Amino acid sequence: MDANKIEPKEVVPASRKLSSTDAAALAKGASRVVVAKGKSVREFAPGGKAPKDVVEAMLGPTGNLRAPTLKVGKVVLVGFNDEAYTNVLL
């Protein structure tokens, strides 16, 4: 993000664990949720809802929201994938 001069509005430290409730709230407000796990990238269009499959995809093995998570307008990026970030941020 520094290379593209993008400044976050809010940074949540890793010590603050975000739960499935937080993930559901993010999904409800999103028009698109992009979840990256390794090289796998899945896209969802929750449509003002928080379907179980979207929330489950957003959570890591500990049951907390996967990191990093970015909200860019109405798009939520969960996990890291260089191509997905490039498509949304640039």
MOQUI-V562901 format. One line per field, one symbol per residue. ss: DSSP state (~ for helix, > for strand, _ for the rest). psi: psi as a letter, one per 30 degrees, with the letter a starting at -180 (. if undefined). burial: # if it has 24 or more other C-alpha atoms within 12 Angstrom, else .. A space follows every 10 residues. Layout:
ss=???
psi=???
burial=???
//
This chain:
ss=__________ _________~ ~~~~~~~~__ _>>>>>>__> >>>>______ _~~~~~~~>_ ____>___>> >>__>>>>__ _~~~~~~~~_
psi=eefghkkkek kklffjkkaf eeeeeeeegk fkkjkkjbfk kkklifhgli keeeeeefka ffglklllkk jjbgkkkkak keeeeeeef.
burial=.......... .......#.# ..######.# .######... .#####...# #..####### ...####### ##..###### #..##...#.
//
